[in-house]
Amino acid sequence: MTAIPSSGISGLSGLLVAAALLGAGAARAQDTPPAIDPADFSRCLGQLKGTPAFRPISAATYARHTDGLAADPRCWCC
């Protein structure tokens, strides 16, 4: 099992950002950010947990860094 670096939060945050951007199209600017359903965002985080990039991260560590997160509608890709 791969260990989380001592800077776990920045390492995990970097993984979350990288995973969110993988396969994403070009970002588009707009005046009004899109509405983001919190349930969809939560479901997305739950699905990421089972992907190969996140399998080495324990459930407790993943939960510690993702529980309570909310989507930022200013940052989006389509």
Secondary structure, DSSP 8 states (H G I E B T S, - for coil): -----TTHHHHHHHHHHHHHHTT-------SS-----HHHHHHHHHHHHTSTTTTTS-HHHHHHHHTT----TTS---
